[in-house]
Amino acid sequence: MIKHCLKIAIRNLVKYKVQSAVSILGLAVGFVCFSLSLYWIHYEMTYDHFR
């Protein structure tokens, strides 16, 4: 079943190259923004803690 799903996914990636590239790039940018937001929130929450 997994093999079948991967085969379909690869075929769609090859068939719709531009749409796939835009989607993957958008997902990557979203992950980067999310991780930077978490880093900034962590920094702001721990700013006044004297360790």
mmCIF entry with sequence, helices, sheets and N, C-alpha, C, O atoms, coordinates in Angstrom:
data_MODEL
# 
_entry.id   MODEL 
# 
_entity.id                         1 
_entity.type                       polymer 
_entity.pdbx_number_of_molecules   1 
# 
_entity_poly.entity_id                      1 
_entity_poly.type                           'polypeptide(L)' 
_entity_poly.nstd_linkage                   no 
_entity_poly.nstd_monomer                   no 
_entity_poly.pdbx_seq_one_letter_code       MIKHCLKIAIRNLVKYKVQSAVSILGLAVGFVCFSLSLYWIHYEMTYDHFR 
_entity_poly.pdbx_seq_one_letter_code_can   MIKHCLKIAIRNLVKYKVQSAVSILGLAVGFVCFSLSLYWIHYEMTYDHFR 
_entity_poly.pdbx_strand_id                 A 
# 
loop_
_entity_poly_seq.entity_id 
_entity_poly_seq.num 
_entity_poly_seq.mon_id 
_entity_poly_seq.hetero 
1 1  MET n 
1 2  ILE n 
1 3  LYS n 
1 4  HIS n 
1 5  CYS n 
1 6  LEU n 
1 7  LYS n 
1 8  ILE n 
1 9  ALA n 
1 10 ILE n 
1 11 ARG n 
1 12 ASN n 
1 13 LEU n 
1 14 VAL n 
1 15 LYS n 
1 16 TYR n 
1 17 LYS n 
1 18 VAL n 
1 19 GLN n 
1 20 SER n 
1 21 ALA n 
1 22 VAL n 
1 23 SER n 
1 24 ILE n 
1 25 LEU n 
1 26 GLY n 
1 27 LEU n 
1 28 ALA n 
1 29 VAL n 
1 30 GLY n 
1 31 PHE n 
1 32 VAL n 
1 33 CYS n 
1 34 PHE n 
1 35 SER n 
1 36 LEU n 
1 37 SER n 
1 38 LEU n 
1 39 TYR n 
1 40 TRP n 
1 41 ILE n 
1 42 HIS n 
1 43 TYR n 
1 44 GLU n 
1 45 MET n 
1 46 THR n 
1 47 TYR n 
1 48 ASP n 
1 49 HIS n 
1 50 PHE n 
1 51 ARG n 
# 
_struct_asym.id          A 
_struct_asym.entity_id   1 
# 
loop_
_struct_conf.conf_type_id 
_struct_conf.id 
_struct_conf.pdbx_PDB_helix_id 
_struct_conf.beg_label_comp_id 
_struct_conf.beg_label_asym_id 
_struct_conf.beg_label_seq_id 
_struct_conf.pdbx_beg_PDB_ins_code 
_struct_conf.end_label_comp_id 
_struct_conf.end_label_asym_id 
_struct_conf.end_label_seq_id 
_struct_conf.pdbx_end_PDB_ins_code 
_struct_conf.beg_auth_comp_id 
_struct_conf.beg_auth_asym_id 
_struct_conf.beg_auth_seq_id 
_struct_conf.end_auth_comp_id 
_struct_conf.end_auth_asym_id 
_struct_conf.end_auth_seq_id 
_struct_conf.pdbx_PDB_helix_class 
_struct_conf.details 
_struct_conf.pdbx_PDB_helix_length 
HELX_P HELX_P1 AA1 ILE A 2  ? LYS A 15 ? ILE A 2  LYS A 15 1 ? 14 
HELX_P HELX_P2 AA2 LYS A 17 ? MET A 45 ? LYS A 17 MET A 45 1 ? 29 
# 
_struct_conf_type.id          HELX_P 
_struct_conf_type.criteria    ? 
_struct_conf_type.reference   ? 
# 
loop_
_atom_site.group_PDB 
_atom_site.id 
_atom_site.type_symbol 
_atom_site.label_atom_id 
_atom_site.label_alt_id 
_atom_site.label_comp_id 
_atom_site.label_asym_id 
_atom_site.label_entity_id 
_atom_site.label_seq_id 
_atom_site.pdbx_PDB_ins_code 
_atom_site.Cartn_x 
_atom_site.Cartn_y 
_atom_site.Cartn_z 
_atom_site.occupancy 
_atom_site.B_iso_or_equiv 
_atom_site.pdbx_formal_charge 
_atom_site.auth_seq_id 
_atom_site.auth_comp_id 
_atom_site.auth_asym_id 
_atom_site.auth_atom_id 
_atom_site.pdbx_PDB_model_num 
ATOM 1   N N  . MET A 1 1  ? 0.825  -1.195 0.000   1.00 0.00 ? 1  MET A N  1 
ATOM 2   C CA . MET A 1 1  ? 0.000  0.000  0.000   1.00 0.00 ? 1  MET A CA 1 
ATOM 3   C C  . MET A 1 1  ? 0.870  1.260  0.000   1.00 0.00 ? 1  MET A C  1 
ATOM 4   O O  . MET A 1 1  ? 0.622  2.192  -0.765  1.00 0.00 ? 1  MET A O  1 
ATOM 5   N N  . ILE A 1 2  ? 1.879  1.280  0.854   1.00 0.00 ? 2  ILE A N  1 
ATOM 6   C CA . ILE A 1 2  ? 2.770  2.437  0.918   1.00 0.00 ? 2  ILE A CA 1 
ATOM 7   C C  . ILE A 1 2  ? 3.511  2.597  -0.407  1.00 0.00 ? 2  ILE A C  1 
ATOM 8   O O  . ILE A 1 2  ? 3.685  3.712  -0.899  1.00 0.00 ? 2  ILE A O  1 
ATOM 9   N N  . LYS A 1 3  ? 3.939  1.489  -0.971  1.00 0.00 ? 3  LYS A N  1 
ATOM 10  C CA . LYS A 1 3  ? 4.657  1.513  -2.246  1.00 0.00 ? 3  LYS A CA 1 
ATOM 11  C C  . LYS A 1 3  ? 3.775  2.137  -3.331  1.00 0.00 ? 3  LYS A C  1 
ATOM 12  O O  . LYS A 1 3  ? 4.247  2.930  -4.146  1.00 0.00 ? 3  LYS A O  1 
ATOM 13  N N  . HIS A 1 4  ? 2.518  1.780  -3.331  1.00 0.00 ? 4  HIS A N  1 
ATOM 14  C CA . HIS A 1 4  ? 1.573  2.319  -4.307  1.00 0.00 ? 4  HIS A CA 1 
ATOM 15  C C  . HIS A 1 4  ? 1.400  3.828  -4.117  1.00 0.00 ? 4  HIS A C  1 
ATOM 16  O O  . HIS A 1 4  ? 1.402  4.583  -5.089  1.00 0.00 ? 4  HIS A O  1 
ATOM 17  N N  . CYS A 1 5  ? 1.250  4.261  -2.866  1.00 0.00 ? 5  CYS A N  1 
ATOM 18  C CA . CYS A 1 5  ? 1.079  5.694  -2.586  1.00 0.00 ? 5  CYS A CA 1 
ATOM 19  C C  . CYS A 1 5  ? 2.319  6.492  -2.969  1.00 0.00 ? 5  CYS A C  1 
ATOM 20  O O  . CYS A 1 5  ? 2.206  7.591  -3.512  1.00 0.00 ? 5  CYS A O  1 
ATOM 21  N N  . LEU A 1 6  ? 3.498  5.949  -2.691  1.00 0.00 ? 6  LEU A N  1 
ATOM 22  C CA . LEU A 1 6  ? 4.736  6.631  -3.079  1.00 0.00 ? 6  LEU A CA 1 
ATOM 23  C C  . LEU A 1 6  ? 4.878  6.730  -4.590  1.00 0.00 ? 6  LEU A C  1 
ATOM 24  O O  . LEU A 1 6  ? 5.355  7.740  -5.107  1.00 0.00 ? 6  LEU A O  1 
ATOM 25  N N  . LYS A 1 7  ? 4.465  5.687  -5.297  1.00 0.00 ? 7  LYS A N  1 
ATOM 26  C CA . LYS A 1 7  ? 4.530  5.708  -6.754  1.00 0.00 ? 7  LYS A CA 1 
ATOM 27  C C  . LYS A 1 7  ? 3.629  6.806  -7.319  1.00 0.00 ? 7  LYS A C  1 
ATOM 28  O O  . LYS A 1 7  ? 4.023  7.533  -8.230  1.00 0.00 ? 7  LYS A O  1 
ATOM 29  N N  . ILE A 1 8  ? 2.431  6.918  -6.778  1.00 0.00 ? 8  ILE A N  1 
ATOM 30  C CA . ILE A 1 8  ? 1.500  7.964  -7.233  1.00 0.00 ? 8  ILE A CA 1 
ATOM 31  C C  . ILE A 1 8  ? 2.044  9.356  -6.899  1.00 0.00 ? 8  ILE A C  1 
ATOM 32  O O  . ILE A 1 8  ? 1.944  10.276 -7.711  1.00 0.00 ? 8  ILE A O  1 
ATOM 33  N N  . ALA A 1 9  ? 2.621  9.504  -5.702  1.00 0.00 ? 9  ALA A N  1 
ATOM 34  C CA . ALA A 1 9  ? 3.176  10.794 -5.299  1.00 0.00 ? 9  ALA A CA 1 
ATOM 35  C C  . ALA A 1 9  ? 4.318  11.210 -6.215  1.00 0.00 ? 9  ALA A C  1 
ATOM 36  O O  . ALA A 1 9  ? 4.398  12.369 -6.623  1.00 0.00 ? 9  ALA A O  1 
ATOM 37  N N  . ILE A 1 10 ? 5.199  10.271 -6.539  1.00 0.00 ? 10 ILE A N  1 
ATOM 38  C CA . ILE A 1 10 ? 6.326  10.590 -7.425  1.00 0.00 ? 10 ILE A CA 1 
ATOM 39  C C  . ILE A 1 10 ? 5.839  10.938 -8.823  1.00 0.00 ? 10 ILE A C  1 
ATOM 40  O O  . ILE A 1 10 ? 6.363  11.855 -9.455  1.00 0.00 ? 10 ILE A O  1 
ATOM 41  N N  . ARG A 1 11 ? 4.846  10.215 -9.305  1.00 0.00 ? 11 ARG A N  1 
ATOM 42  C CA . ARG A 1 11 ? 4.287  10.536 -10.633 1.00 0.00 ? 11 ARG A CA 1 
ATOM 43  C C  . ARG A 1 11 ? 3.696  11.943 -10.650 1.00 0.00 ? 11 ARG A C  1 
ATOM 44  O O  . ARG A 1 11 ? 3.880  12.685 -11.616 1.00 0.00 ? 11 ARG A O  1 
ATOM 45  N N  . ASN A 1 12 ? 2.988  12.310 -9.583  1.00 0.00 ? 12 ASN A N  1 
ATOM 46  C CA . ASN A 1 12 ? 2.400  13.647 -9.529  1.00 0.00 ? 12 ASN A CA 1 
ATOM 47  C C  . ASN A 1 12 ? 3.464  14.730 -9.410  1.00 0.00 ? 12 ASN A C  1 
ATOM 48  O O  . ASN A 1 12 ? 3.320  15.808 -9.987  1.00 0.00 ? 12 ASN A O  1 
ATOM 49  N N  . LEU A 1 13 ? 4.532  14.452 -8.664  1.00 0.00 ? 13 LEU A N  1 
ATOM 50  C CA . LEU A 1 13 ? 5.626  15.421 -8.564  1.00 0.00 ? 13 LEU A CA 1 
ATOM 51  C C  . LEU A 1 13 ? 6.285  15.657 -9.916  1.00 0.00 ? 13 LEU A C  1 
ATOM 52  O O  . LEU A 1 13 ? 6.644  16.786 -10.252 1.00 0.00 ? 13 LEU A O  1 
ATOM 53  N N  . VAL A 1 14 ? 6.443  14.591 -10.686 1.00 0.00 ? 14 VAL A N  1 
ATOM 54  C CA . VAL A 1 14 ? 7.063  14.714 -12.004 1.00 0.00 ? 14 VAL A CA 1 
ATOM 55  C C  . VAL A 1 14 ? 6.106  15.390 -12.987 1.00 0.00 ? 14 VAL A C  1 
ATOM 56  O O  . VAL A 1 14 ? 6.534  16.190 -13.819 1.00 0.00 ? 14 VAL A O  1 
ATOM 57  N N  . LYS A 1 15 ? 4.827  15.074 -12.894 1.00 0.00 ? 15 LYS A N  1 
ATOM 58  C CA . LYS A 1 15 ? 3.848  15.619 -13.843 1.00 0.00 ? 15 LYS A CA 1 
ATOM 59  C C  . LYS A 1 15 ? 3.594  17.107 -13.609 1.00 0.00 ? 15 LYS A C  1 
ATOM 60  O O  . LYS A 1 15 ? 3.488  17.881 -14.561 1.00 0.00 ? 15 LYS A O  1 
ATOM 61  N N  . TYR A 1 16 ? 3.499  17.502 -12.351 1.00 0.00 ? 16 TYR A N  1 
ATOM 62  C CA . TYR A 1 16 ? 3.207  18.898 -12.011 1.00 0.00 ? 16 TYR A CA 1 
ATOM 63  C C  . TYR A 1 16 ? 4.421  19.516 -11.329 1.00 0.00 ? 16 TYR A C  1 
ATOM 64  O O  . TYR A 1 16 ? 4.402  19.779 -10.126 1.00 0.00 ? 16 TYR A O  1 
ATOM 65  N N  . LYS A 1 17 ? 5.479  19.746 -12.110 1.00 0.00 ? 17 LYS A N  1 
ATOM 66  C CA . LYS A 1 17 ? 6.756  20.190 -11.556 1.00 0.00 ? 17 LYS A CA 1 
ATOM 67  C C  . LYS A 1 17 ? 6.675  21.565 -10.918 1.00 0.00 ? 17 LYS A C  1 
ATOM 68  O O  . LYS A 1 17 ? 7.162  21.754 -9.803  1.00 0.00 ? 17 LYS A O  1 
ATOM 69  N N  . VAL A 1 18 ? 6.077  22.519 -11.594 1.00 0.00 ? 18 VAL A N  1 
ATOM 70  C CA . VAL A 1 18 ? 6.040  23.893 -11.083 1.00 0.00 ? 18 VAL A CA 1 
ATOM 71  C C  . VAL A 1 18 ? 5.174  23.977 -9.837  1.00 0.00 ? 18 VAL A C  1 
ATOM 72  O O  . VAL A 1 18 ? 5.573  24.585 -8.843  1.00 0.00 ? 18 VAL A O  1 
ATOM 73  N N  . GLN A 1 19 ? 4.017  23.385 -9.879  1.00 0.00 ? 19 GLN A N  1 
ATOM 74  C CA . GLN A 1 19 ? 3.131  23.400 -8.722  1.00 0.00 ? 19 GLN A CA 1 
ATOM 75  C C  . GLN A 1 19 ? 3.777  22.688 -7.533  1.00 0.00 ? 19 GLN A C  1 
ATOM 76  O O  . GLN A 1 19 ? 3.636  23.131 -6.393  1.00 0.00 ? 19 GLN A O  1 
ATOM 77  N N  . SER A 1 20 ? 4.476  21.600 -7.795  1.00 0.00 ? 20 SER A N  1 
ATOM 78  C CA . SER A 1 20 ? 5.159  20.877 -6.720  1.00 0.00 ? 20 SER A CA 1 
ATOM 79  C C  . SER A 1 20 ? 6.280  21.719 -6.123  1.00 0.00 ? 20 SER A C  1 
ATOM 80  O O  . SER A 1 20 ? 6.449  21.759 -4.904  1.00 0.00 ? 20 SER A O  1 
ATOM 81  N N  . ALA A 1 21 ? 7.042  22.387 -6.977  1.00 0.00 ? 21 ALA A N  1 
ATOM 82  C CA . ALA A 1 21 ? 8.140  23.223 -6.496  1.00 0.00 ? 21 ALA A CA 1 
ATOM 83  C C  . ALA A 1 21 ? 7.613  24.367 -5.636  1.00 0.00 ? 21 ALA A C  1 
ATOM 84  O O  . ALA A 1 21 ? 8.179  24.663 -4.584  1.00 0.00 ? 21 ALA A O  1 
ATOM 85  N N  . VAL A 1 22 ? 6.544  25.004 -6.072  1.00 0.00 ? 22 VAL A N  1 
ATOM 86  C CA . VAL A 1 22 ? 5.963  26.097 -5.302  1.00 0.00 ? 22 VAL A CA 1 
ATOM 87  C C  . VAL A 1 22 ? 5.427  25.595 -3.964  1.00 0.00 ? 22 VAL A C  1 
ATOM 88  O O  . VAL A 1 22 ? 5.597  26.256 -2.939  1.00 0.00 ? 22 VAL A O  1 
ATOM 89  N N  . SER A 1 23 ? 4.793  24.451 -3.971  1.00 0.00 ? 23 SER A N  1 
ATOM 90  C CA . SER A 1 23 ? 4.255  23.887 -2.740  1.00 0.00 ? 23 SER A CA 1 
ATOM 91  C C  . SER A 1 23 ? 5.362  23.506 -1.757  1.00 0.00 ? 23 SER A C  1 
ATOM 92  O O  . SER A 1 23 ? 5.260  23.788 -0.563  1.00 0.00 ? 23 SER A O  1 
ATOM 93  N N  . ILE A 1 24 ? 6.398  22.877 -2.251  1.00 0.00 ? 24 ILE A N  1 
ATOM 94  C CA . ILE A 1 24 ? 7.510  22.469 -1.381  1.00 0.00 ? 24 ILE A CA 1 
ATOM 95  C C  . ILE A 1 24 ? 8.245  23.695 -0.852  1.00 0.00 ? 24 ILE A C  1 
ATOM 96  O O  . ILE A 1 24 ? 8.621  23.738 0.319   1.00 0.00 ? 24 ILE A O  1 
ATOM 97  N N  . LEU A 1 25 ? 8.448  24.683 -1.703  1.00 0.00 ? 25 LEU A N  1 
ATOM 98  C CA . LEU A 1 25 ? 9.096  25.921 -1.264  1.00 0.00 ? 25 LEU A CA 1 
ATOM 99  C C  . LEU A 1 25 ? 8.252  26.647 -0.221  1.00 0.00 ? 25 LEU A C  1 
ATOM 100 O O  . LEU A 1 25 ? 8.786  27.159 0.763   1.00 0.00 ? 25 LEU A O  1 
ATOM 101 N N  . GLY A 1 26 ? 6.944  26.694 -0.429  1.00 0.00 ? 26 GLY A N  1 
ATOM 102 C CA . GLY A 1 26 ? 6.062  27.317 0.542   1.00 0.00 ? 26 GLY A CA 1 
ATOM 103 C C  . GLY A 1 26 ? 6.069  26.591 1.877   1.00 0.00 ? 26 GLY A C  1 
ATOM 104 O O  . GLY A 1 26 ? 6.037  27.224 2.932   1.00 0.00 ? 26 GLY A O  1 
ATOM 105 N N  . LEU A 1 27 ? 6.112  25.277 1.836   1.00 0.00 ? 27 LEU A N  1 
ATOM 106 C CA . LEU A 1 27 ? 6.179  24.491 3.068   1.00 0.00 ? 27 LEU A CA 1 
ATOM 107 C C  . LEU A 1 27 ? 7.491  24.749 3.801   1.00 0.00 ? 27 LEU A C  1 
ATOM 108 O O  . LEU A 1 27 ? 7.506  24.876 5.025   1.00 0.00 ? 27 LEU A O  1 
ATOM 109 N N  . ALA A 1 28 ? 8.583  24.826 3.060   1.00 0.00 ? 28 ALA A N  1 
ATOM 110 C CA . ALA A 1 28 ? 9.888  25.091 3.671   1.00 0.00 ? 28 ALA A CA 1 
ATOM 111 C C  . ALA A 1 28 ? 9.924  26.477 4.307   1.00 0.00 ? 28 ALA A C  1 
ATOM 112 O O  . ALA A 1 28 ? 10.436 26.634 5.416   1.00 0.00 ? 28 ALA A O  1 
ATOM 113 N N  . VAL A 1 29 ? 9.389  27.479 3.622   1.00 0.00 ? 29 VAL A N  1 
ATOM 114 C CA . VAL A 1 29 ? 9.343  28.830 4.176   1.00 0.00 ? 29 VAL A CA 1 
ATOM 115 C C  . VAL A 1 29 ? 8.463  28.865 5.421   1.00 0.00 ? 29 VAL A C  1 
ATOM 116 O O  . VAL A 1 29 ? 8.790  29.549 6.391   1.00 0.00 ? 29 VAL A O  1 
ATOM 117 N N  . GLY A 1 30 ? 7.364  28.144 5.401   1.00 0.00 ? 30 GLY A N  1 
ATOM 118 C CA . GLY A 1 30 ? 6.490  28.078 6.562   1.00 0.00 ? 30 GLY A CA 1 
ATOM 119 C C  . GLY A 1 30 ? 7.180  27.466 7.768   1.00 0.00 ? 30 GLY A C  1 
ATOM 120 O O  . GLY A 1 30 ? 7.043  27.965 8.885   1.00 0.00 ? 30 GLY A O  1 
ATOM 121 N N  . PHE A 1 31 ? 7.924  26.382 7.547   1.00 0.00 ? 31 PHE A N  1 
ATOM 122 C CA . PHE A 1 31 ? 8.666  25.760 8.646   1.00 0.00 ? 31 PHE A CA 1 
ATOM 123 C C  . PHE A 1 31 ? 9.734  26.700 9.201   1.00 0.00 ? 31 PHE A C  1 
ATOM 124 O O  . PHE A 1 31 ? 9.931  26.772 10.414  1.00 0.00 ? 31 PHE A O  1 
ATOM 125 N N  . VAL A 1 32 ? 10.420 27.415 8.318   1.00 0.00 ? 32 VAL A N  1 
ATOM 126 C CA . VAL A 1 32 ? 11.444 28.357 8.773   1.00 0.00 ? 32 VAL A CA 1 
ATOM 127 C C  . VAL A 1 32 ? 10.823 29.478 9.595   1.00 0.00 ? 32 VAL A C  1 
ATOM 128 O O  . VAL A 1 32 ? 11.348 29.834 10.649  1.00 0.00 ? 32 VAL A O  1 
ATOM 129 N N  . CYS A 1 33 ? 9.721  30.034 9.130   1.00 0.00 ? 33 CYS A N  1 
ATOM 130 C CA . CYS A 1 33 ? 9.048  31.101 9.880   1.00 0.00 ? 33 CYS A CA 1 
ATOM 131 C C  . CYS A 1 33 ? 8.550  30.595 11.228  1.00 0.00 ? 33 CYS A C  1 
ATOM 132 O O  . CYS A 1 33 ? 8.652  31.298 12.234  1.00 0.00 ? 33 CYS A O  1 
ATOM 133 N N  . PHE A 1 34 ? 8.019  29.394 11.252  1.00 0.00 ? 34 PHE A N  1 
ATOM 134 C CA . PHE A 1 34 ? 7.535  28.815 12.500  1.00 0.00 ? 34 PHE A CA 1 
ATOM 135 C C  . PHE A 1 34 ? 8.675  28.610 13.487  1.00 0.00 ? 34 PHE A C  1 
ATOM 136 O O  . PHE A 1 34 ? 8.536  28.930 14.668  1.00 0.00 ? 34 PHE A O  1 
ATOM 137 N N  . SER A 1 35 ? 9.799  28.082 13.017  1.00 0.00 ? 35 SER A N  1 
ATOM 138 C CA . SER A 1 35 ? 10.917 27.839 13.925  1.00 0.00 ? 35 SER A CA 1 
ATOM 139 C C  . SER A 1 35 ? 11.532 29.147 14.419  1.00 0.00 ? 35 SER A C  1 
ATOM 140 O O  . SER A 1 35 ? 11.927 29.240 15.581  1.00 0.00 ? 35 SER A O  1 
ATOM 141 N N  . LEU A 1 36 ? 11.618 30.152 13.559  1.00 0.00 ? 36 LEU A N  1 
ATOM 142 C CA . LEU A 1 36 ? 12.128 31.448 14.002  1.00 0.00 ? 36 LEU A CA 1 
ATOM 143 C C  . LEU A 1 36 ? 11.172 32.107 14.994  1.00 0.00 ? 36 LEU A C  1 
ATOM 144 O O  . LEU A 1 36 ? 11.613 32.770 15.932  1.00 0.00 ? 36 LEU A O  1 
ATOM 145 N N  . SER A 1 37 ? 9.882  31.930 14.796  1.00 0.00 ? 37 SER A N  1 
ATOM 146 C CA . SER A 1 37 ? 8.900  32.460 15.746  1.00 0.00 ? 37 SER A CA 1 
ATOM 147 C C  . SER A 1 37 ? 9.035  31.785 17.102  1.00 0.00 ? 37 SER A C  1 
ATOM 148 O O  . SER A 1 37 ? 8.993  32.451 18.136  1.00 0.00 ? 37 SER A O  1 
ATOM 149 N N  . LEU A 1 38 ? 9.196  30.462 17.102  1.00 0.00 ? 38 LEU A N  1 
ATOM 150 C CA . LEU A 1 38 ? 9.395  29.752 18.365  1.00 0.00 ? 38 LEU A CA 1 
ATOM 151 C C  . LEU A 1 38 ? 10.675 30.204 19.057  1.00 0.00 ? 38 LEU A C  1 
ATOM 152 O O  . LEU A 1 38 ? 10.694 30.362 20.277  1.00 0.00 ? 38 LEU A O  1 
ATOM 153 N N  . TYR A 1 39 ? 11.738 30.413 18.298  1.00 0.00 ? 39 TYR A N  1 
ATOM 154 C CA . TYR A 1 39 ? 13.002 30.886 18.872  1.00 0.00 ? 39 TYR A CA 1 
ATOM 155 C C  . TYR A 1 39 ? 12.829 32.269 19.492  1.00 0.00 ? 39 TYR A C  1 
ATOM 156 O O  . TYR A 1 39 ? 13.321 32.525 20.591  1.00 0.00 ? 39 TYR A O  1 
ATOM 157 N N  . TRP A 1 40 ? 12.139 33.150 18.799  1.00 0.00 ? 40 TRP A N  1 
ATOM 158 C CA . TRP A 1 40 ? 11.921 34.510 19.301  1.00 0.00 ? 40 TRP A CA 1 
ATOM 159 C C  . TRP A 1 40 ? 11.035 34.497 20.545  1.00 0.00 ? 40 TRP A C  1 
ATOM 160 O O  . TRP A 1 40 ? 11.306 35.226 21.499  1.00 0.00 ? 40 TRP A O  1 
ATOM 161 N N  . ILE A 1 41 ? 9.991  33.687 20.549  1.00 0.00 ? 41 ILE A N  1 
ATOM 162 C CA . ILE A 1 41 ? 9.115  33.578 21.718  1.00 0.00 ? 41 ILE A CA 1 
ATOM 163 C C  . ILE A 1 41 ? 9.897  33.031 22.904  1.00 0.00 ? 41 ILE A C  1 
ATOM 164 O O  . ILE A 1 41 ? 9.742  33.517 24.025  1.00 0.00 ? 41 ILE A O  1 
ATOM 165 N N  . HIS A 1 42 ? 10.728 32.032 22.670  1.00 0.00 ? 42 HIS A N  1 
ATOM 166 C CA . HIS A 1 42 ? 11.558 31.479 23.751  1.00 0.00 ? 42 HIS A CA 1 
ATOM 167 C C  . HIS A 1 42 ? 12.491 32.546 24.304  1.00 0.00 ? 42 HIS A C  1 
ATOM 168 O O  . HIS A 1 42 ? 12.667 32.645 25.519  1.00 0.00 ? 42 HIS A O  1 
ATOM 169 N N  . TYR A 1 43 ? 13.089 33.342 23.430  1.00 0.00 ? 43 TYR A N  1 
ATOM 170 C CA . TYR A 1 43 ? 13.981 34.412 23.855  1.00 0.00 ? 43 TYR A CA 1 
ATOM 171 C C  . TYR A 1 43 ? 13.234 35.441 24.695  1.00 0.00 ? 43 TYR A C  1 
ATOM 172 O O  . TYR A 1 43 ? 13.730 35.880 25.733  1.00 0.00 ? 43 TYR A O  1 
ATOM 173 N N  . GLU A 1 44 ? 12.050 35.821 24.249  1.00 0.00 ? 44 GLU A N  1 
ATOM 174 C CA . GLU A 1 44 ? 11.262 36.821 24.978  1.00 0.00 ? 44 GLU A CA 1 
ATOM 175 C C  . GLU A 1 44 ? 10.770 36.285 26.325  1.00 0.00 ? 44 GLU A C  1 
ATOM 176 O O  . GLU A 1 44 ? 10.689 37.038 27.295  1.00 0.00 ? 44 GLU A O  1 
ATOM 177 N N  . MET A 1 45 ? 10.447 35.009 26.392  1.00 0.00 ? 45 MET A N  1 
ATOM 178 C CA . MET A 1 45 ? 9.949  34.446 27.644  1.00 0.00 ? 45 MET A CA 1 
ATOM 179 C C  . MET A 1 45 ? 11.052 34.263 28.682  1.00 0.00 ? 45 MET A C  1 
ATOM 180 O O  . MET A 1 45 ? 10.776 34.277 29.881  1.00 0.00 ? 45 MET A O  1 
ATOM 181 N N  . THR A 1 46 ? 12.282 34.094 28.243  1.00 0.00 ? 46 THR A N  1 
ATOM 182 C CA . THR A 1 46 ? 13.400 33.873 29.165  1.00 0.00 ? 46 THR A CA 1 
ATOM 183 C C  . THR A 1 46 ? 14.287 35.093 29.323  1.00 0.00 ? 46 THR A C  1 
ATOM 184 O O  . THR A 1 46 ? 15.401 34.968 29.830  1.00 0.00 ? 46 THR A O  1 
ATOM 185 N N  . TYR A 1 47 ? 13.845 36.242 28.918  1.00 0.00 ? 47 TYR A N  1 
ATOM 186 C CA . TYR A 1 47 ? 14.690 37.444 28.933  1.00 0.00 ? 47 TYR A CA 1 
ATOM 187 C C  . TYR A 1 47 ? 15.007 37.877 30.357  1.00 0.00 ? 47 TYR A C  1 
ATOM 188 O O  . TYR A 1 47 ? 16.151 38.233 30.640  1.00 0.00 ? 47 TYR A O  1 
ATOM 189 N N  . ASP A 1 48 ? 14.037 37.860 31.261  1.00 0.00 ? 48 ASP A N  1 
ATOM 190 C CA . ASP A 1 48 ? 14.227 38.365 32.609  1.00 0.00 ? 48 ASP A CA 1 
ATOM 191 C C  . ASP A 1 48 ? 14.668 37.309 33.595  1.00 0.00 ? 48 ASP A C  1 
ATOM 192 O O  . ASP A 1 48 ? 14.734 37.600 34.789  1.00 0.00 ? 48 ASP A O  1 
ATOM 193 N N  . HIS A 1 49 ? 14.965 36.136 33.177  1.00 0.00 ? 49 HIS A N  1 
ATOM 194 C CA . HIS A 1 49 ? 15.395 35.079 34.099  1.00 0.00 ? 49 HIS A CA 1 
ATOM 195 C C  . HIS A 1 49 ? 16.902 35.188 34.286  1.00 0.00 ? 49 HIS A C  1 
ATOM 196 O O  . HIS A 1 49 ? 17.673 35.067 33.334  1.00 0.00 ? 49 HIS A O  1 
ATOM 197 N N  . PHE A 1 50 ? 17.304 35.418 35.523  1.00 0.00 ? 50 PHE A N  1 
ATOM 198 C CA . PHE A 1 50 ? 18.732 35.503 35.816  1.00 0.00 ? 50 PHE A CA 1 
ATOM 199 C C  . PHE A 1 50 ? 19.196 34.127 36.307  1.00 0.00 ? 50 PHE A C  1 
ATOM 200 O O  . PHE A 1 50 ? 18.799 33.676 37.381  1.00 0.00 ? 50 PHE A O  1 
ATOM 201 N N  . ARG A 1 51 ? 20.009 33.493 35.537  1.00 0.00 ? 51 ARG A N  1 
ATOM 202 C CA . ARG A 1 51 ? 20.457 32.142 35.882  1.00 0.00 ? 51 ARG A CA 1 
ATOM 203 C C  . ARG A 1 51 ? 21.858 32.157 36.391  1.00 0.00 ? 51 ARG A C  1 
ATOM 204 O O  . ARG A 1 51 ? 22.402 31.106 36.731  1.00 0.00 ? 51 ARG A O  1 
# 
